């Protein structure tokens, strides 16, 4: 059954009284929804894309509508698959449209909560639930989040040189992100050559000109004193922001850095839920937060984080380092949030033939550095399970490098 037939059939009548309790939609919309809609199965679909694992989830319902989500931790595929699968015993038999209730139940009822694995599992199911809701109503998810807050979505891509900036400009982009070049053969140089790093960034600035934004992601690889030195030296080059300049395990030390630098700081990729960014937002330690939609709590929680940030005049730049499913989930949050001002974009490439089949030929449309609003319905994408089986995940594959300090102690990646 296709989605329009589904919406227009008699299945869509008389549901308001059957759902009971929390209602996602107003009564006049609720009346159009299918009676007794239930989740019947949760299927985890792990895929190896050649360099990393994508961990998808698909929820099936008794009315033929399915929803797709994603939750993944690089190098922890086996753990991630198990964590998502554990939600099957809760979600099967439930009405998929009670999204907020299900989020709270998945997060709070197990008692042991939070962290990258458990939160990513909740995120995966949450995204799939929103996908179902959008398909049922034949609408993009952002329309269910309050509608479009903008006409298009600004994107940035990745590149670490002047040549990369030139290529980005030739393709119509006006923002590019790079990161630190600290190590030789996996060993961080000491003393760190901050001069060389500034020279490289100055070359990128000269290539981009004043109308091009340069973003810098330190990946928490700096120690606080290194972060202070770098942020002070790079100030003249006007970075859009410096992302994850240090670990945020000690908010006091993060405040120490924030009080001493004038470049915009960005944190949030390694935090989970609203609680993970609350102190940084409340104390205005950053200019941008960048939660990850498949780790921070899904669409439900990222929308709330964006609202928290907006109340403190802090902007959002959602982290996005996975597949088109994750990209679309983030774009729906972005589209409905005024303070989501730029979006990480890793899909500016040609798909391999098997990827075309995996995603049903869906492409994220963009022009002159901006994505168009995702058309939906729901996320606007599906996963071909037969194609996915041809590219099984590698549960124990190492998908990140290693860093050490000269004395052999472990560095952050």
C-alpha positions in Angstrom: 0.0 0.0 0.0 1.5 3.4 -1.0 1.4 6.3 1.5 -1.3 8.3 -0.3 -3.6 5.3 -0.6 -2.9 4.7 3.1 -3.8 8.2 4.1 -7.0 8.3 2.0 -8.4 4.9 2.9 -10.9 4.1 5.6 -8.1 2.9 7.8 -7.5 6.6 8.6 -10.8 7.1 10.4 -11.9 6.9 14.0 -8.5 6.7 15.7 -8.8 9.5 18.2 -10.7 7.4 20.8 -8.6 4.3 20.2 -5.2 5.9 21.0 -5.9 7.2 24.5 -3.5 9.1 26.7 -0.9 11.4 25.1 -1.8 12.7 21.6 0.9 13.9 19.3 -1.6 15.7 17.0 -4.6 17.9 17.5 -8.0 16.1 17.4 -8.9 17.1 13.8 -5.7 15.6 12.6 -5.8 12.7 15.0 -9.2 11.7 13.5 -7.5 11.1 10.2 -5.0 8.6 11.6 -5.5 4.8 11.2 -7.2 3.0 14.1 -5.1 0.6 16.2 -1.8 1.4 14.5 0.8 -0.7 16.1 4.5 -1.6 15.7 4.9 -5.2 14.8 8.6 -5.7 14.4 11.9 -4.0 14.9 14.7 -4.9 12.4 18.3 -3.8 12.8 20.1 -3.4 9.5 23.9 -3.1 9.8 25.8 -2.0 6.7 29.5 -1.6 6.0 30.0 1.3 3.5 33.7 0.6 2.8 35.1 2.7 5.7 32.6 2.6 8.5 29.5 0.8 9.8 26.1 2.3 9.4 23.6 0.8 11.9 20.0 1.3 10.6 16.8 0.3 12.2 13.4 -0.3 10.5 10.1 -0.4 12.4 7.2 -2.3 10.8 3.5 -1.7 11.6 0.3 -3.6 11.1 -0.8 -1.1 8.5 2.1 -1.6 6.1 3.9 1.7 7.0 7.5 1.5 8.0 10.0 3.9 9.6 13.7 4.1 9.2 16.3 5.4 11.8 20.0 5.3 12.5 22.2 5.0 15.5 25.9 4.2 15.3 29.2 4.4 17.2 32.2 3.8 15.0 34.0 0.6 16.0 31.2 -0.5 18.3 28.8 -2.1 15.8 28.2 -5.3 17.7 27.4 -3.4 20.9 25.2 -0.9 19.0 23.2 -3.7 17.3 22.5 -5.3 20.7 21.5 -2.0 22.3 19.0 -1.1 19.5 17.6 -4.7 19.5 16.8 -4.5 23.2 14.2 -1.9 22.4 12.1 -4.4 20.5 10.6 -5.8 23.6 9.3 -2.4 24.5 8.2 -0.9 21.2 6.5 -3.9 19.6 2.7 -3.6 20.2 2.9 0.1 20.8 1.3 3.0 18.9 4.2 4.5 17.0 2.6 8.0 17.1 3.1 8.5 20.8 6.7 9.6 20.2 7.3 11.7 23.3 6.0 8.9 25.6 8.2 6.3 23.9 11.3 8.5 24.2 10.7 8.9 27.9 10.0 5.2 28.4 13.1 4.1 26.5 15.3 6.5 28.3 13.9 6.4 31.8 12.3 3.0 32.5 15.5 0.9 32.2 16.9 3.0 35.1 20.5 2.8 33.8 20.5 5.5 31.2 22.6 7.9 29.1 26.0 7.6 27.4 26.8 7.1 23.8 25.6 3.5 23.3 22.2 3.7 25.2 21.5 7.2 23.8 22.3 6.2 20.3 19.9 3.3 20.5 17.1 5.6 21.7 18.0 8.0 18.9 17.7 5.3 16.2 14.2 4.3 17.3 13.1 7.9 17.8 14.0 8.8 14.3 12.1 5.8 12.9 9.0 6.8 14.9 9.1 10.3 13.4 9.5 8.7 9.9 6.3 6.7 10.5 4.4 9.8 11.7 5.4 11.8 8.6 4.5 9.0 6.3 1.1 8.5 7.9 0.3 12.2 7.4 2.0 12.4 4.0 4.2 15.3 5.3 7.9 15.9 5.9 9.0 15.6 9.5 9.9 19.3 9.8 6.2 20.1 9.1 5.3 18.2 12.2 7.9 20.1 14.2 6.3 23.5 13.6 6.9 23.9 9.9 9.7 25.5 8.0 11.6 28.3 9.8 13.7 29.0 6.6 13.7 28.6 2.9 17.0 26.7 2.6 19.7 25.2 4.8 23.3 26.4 4.7 25.9 23.7 4.3 29.6 23.3 4.9 31.9 20.6 3.5 35.3 19.4 4.6 38.8 20.3 3.3 42.2 21.1 4.8 44.0 23.2 2.2 43.8 26.3 0.0 43.1 23.9 -3.0 40.2 22.4 -1.1 38.8 25.9 -0.5 39.1 26.6 -4.2 37.3 23.4 -5.1 34.5 24.1 -2.5 34.0 27.6 -4.1 33.9 26.1 -7.6 31.1 23.8 -6.4 29.1 26.7 -4.9 29.9 26.2 -1.2 30.9 29.2 1.0 32.1 27.3 4.1 34.6 24.6 4.7 35.8 22.8 7.8 39.3 21.5 8.6 41.0 20.0 11.7 44.4 19.7 13.4 47.5 18.4 11.8 49.2 17.4 15.1 50.8 14.0 14.6 53.5 12.2 12.7 52.9 8.4 12.4 50.2 8.7 15.1 52.5 10.5 17.6 51.6 14.1 18.5 54.5 16.4 18.1 55.9 18.2 21.1 56.3 21.1 21.2 53.4 21.5 18.9 54.0 23.5 15.8 51.3 26.0 16.1 53.0 28.3 13.6 52.6 25.7 10.8 49.0 25.3 11.6 48.3 29.0 11.4 50.2 29.3 8.1 47.9 26.5 6.6 44.8 28.3 7.9 46.0 31.6 6.6 46.4 30.1 3.1 42.9 28.8 3.4 41.6 32.2 4.4 43.5 33.9 1.5 42.0 31.3 -0.9 38.5 31.9 0.4 38.5 35.6 0.8 36.3 37.5 3.2 33.1 36.0 2.0 34.1 32.4 2.8 33.8 30.8 6.2 36.5 28.5 7.7 35.5 26.2 10.5 38.0 24.3 12.6 37.4 21.0 14.5 40.1 20.2 17.1 38.4 16.8 17.9 39.3 17.4 21.6 42.9 16.7 20.7 44.2 19.9 22.3 45.1 20.1 26.0 43.6 23.2 27.5 46.8 25.2 27.3 47.2 24.2 23.6 43.6 25.2 23.0 44.3 28.7 24.5 47.4 29.2 22.4 45.7 28.1 19.2 42.5 30.1 19.7 44.5 33.2 20.5 46.7 32.9 17.4 43.8 32.0 15.0 41.7 35.0 16.1 43.0 37.2 13.3 41.8 34.7 10.7 38.2 35.0 11.9 37.2 31.3 12.1 33.4 30.6 12.0 34.1 28.6 15.2 36.6 26.4 16.8 34.9 23.1 17.5 35.7 20.8 20.5 38.9 22.7 21.4 39.2 20.5 24.5 37.4 17.8 26.5 34.4 19.1 28.5 34.8 16.7 31.4 35.6 19.7 33.6 33.2 22.5 32.9 35.3 24.8 35.1 38.3 24.3 32.7 36.0 25.0 29.8 35.0 28.2 31.4 38.7 29.0 32.0 39.2 28.8 28.2 36.0 30.6 27.3 36.9 33.5 29.5 40.3 33.9 27.8 39.5 33.7 24.1 37.5 35.8 21.6 36.9 33.3 18.8 33.5 31.5 18.8 33.6 28.1 20.5 31.5 25.1 19.6 30.8 22.0 21.7 28.2 19.3 21.8 29.1 16.4 19.5 30.3 14.3 22.4 27.5 15.3 24.7 24.2 13.5 25.1 20.7 14.8 25.6 19.8 18.3 26.9 21.6 17.5 30.2 24.9 17.1 28.4 24.9 20.7 27.1 22.9 22.4 29.8 25.7 23.9 31.8 27.6 25.1 28.7 24.4 26.8 27.5 23.4 28.2 30.9 26.8 29.7 31.5 27.3 30.9 27.9 30.6 29.0 27.5 30.0 28.5 23.8 28.6 30.4 20.8 27.4 27.2 19.1 26.3 23.7 20.1 26.6 20.8 17.7 24.6 17.8 19.0 24.5 14.7 16.8 21.0 13.6 15.9 21.9 9.8 16.1 23.7 10.1 19.4 22.1 13.0 21.4 18.6 11.6 21.6 17.2 11.6 18.1 14.9 14.2 16.5 12.9 14.7 19.7 15.9 15.6 21.8 17.8 17.7 19.2 14.7 19.9 18.7 14.6 20.5 22.4 18.4 21.3 22.6 17.9 23.8 19.7 15.2 25.5 21.7 17.3 25.6 24.9 20.1 27.2 22.9 17.8 29.7 21.3 16.6 30.9 24.7 20.3 31.8 25.5 21.0 33.4 22.1 23.3 30.4 21.1 23.2 29.0 17.6 23.2 25.4 16.5 25.4 23.6 13.9 24.3 20.0 14.0 27.1 17.4 13.8 26.7 15.0 10.9 29.3 12.4 10.1 27.3 9.4 8.9 24.8 8.4 6.2 22.0 10.1 4.2 19.5 8.8 6.8 21.3 10.8 9.6 21.8 13.8 7.3 18.1 13.9 6.5 17.1 13.5 10.2 19.3 16.5 11.0 18.0 18.6 8.1 14.4 18.2 9.4 15.5 19.6 12.8 17.4 22.3 11.0 14.6 23.3 8.8 12.2 23.8 11.7 14.7 25.7 13.9 15.6 29.4 13.3 18.9 29.1 15.3 20.2 26.1 13.3 22.5 28.2 11.1 24.8 25.8 9.3 24.9 22.0 8.7 27.7 19.6 8.3 27.5 17.9 4.9 29.2 14.6 3.9 26.9 13.6 1.0 28.4 16.0 -1.6 29.6 13.0 -3.7 28.5 10.6 -6.3 27.0 7.4 -4.9 28.3 4.0 -5.9 25.7 1.9 -7.8 25.1 -0.3 -4.7 24.4 2.8 -2.6 21.9 4.0 -5.2 20.1 0.8 -4.8 20.4 0.8 -1.0 18.7 4.3 -0.7 16.3 3.9 -3.5 18.0 6.6 -5.6 17.3 9.3 -3.0 19.7 12.2 -3.1 19.9 15.2 -0.9 19.4 18.2 -3.2 21.6 21.2 -2.8 22.6 24.3 -4.8 25.1 27.1 -4.3 26.0 25.9 -0.8 22.5 25.4 0.5 20.3 22.3 0.8 16.7 22.4 -0.2 14.2 21.6 2.5 13.8 17.8 2.6 10.6 16.9 0.8 9.5 13.8 2.8 7.1 12.2 3.5 8.7 11.4 6.8 12.5 11.4 6.5 12.2 11.0 2.7 14.3 7.9 2.4 14.1 4.1 2.8 16.6 1.2 3.2 16.6 -1.7 0.7 17.2 -4.6 3.0 18.1 -7.0 0.2 20.9 -4.7 -0.9 22.0 -4.1 2.8 22.5 -7.9 3.2 25.2 -7.8 0.5 27.2 -5.3 2.6 27.1 -6.7 6.1 28.7 -4.7 8.9 32.1 -5.5 10.3 31.3 -5.5 14.0 34.8 -5.3 15.3 36.4 -3.1 12.6 38.6 -0.3 13.7 37.3 2.8 12.0 39.3 5.5 13.7 43.1 6.0 14.0 45.1 6.2 17.2 47.0 9.1 18.7 49.8 9.0 21.3 51.9 11.5 23.0 55.7 11.2 22.6 56.0 9.3 25.9 53.6 6.6 24.7 50.5 7.8 26.6 47.2 7.7 24.9 45.8 10.8 23.2 42.2 11.7 22.3 41.0 11.2 18.8 
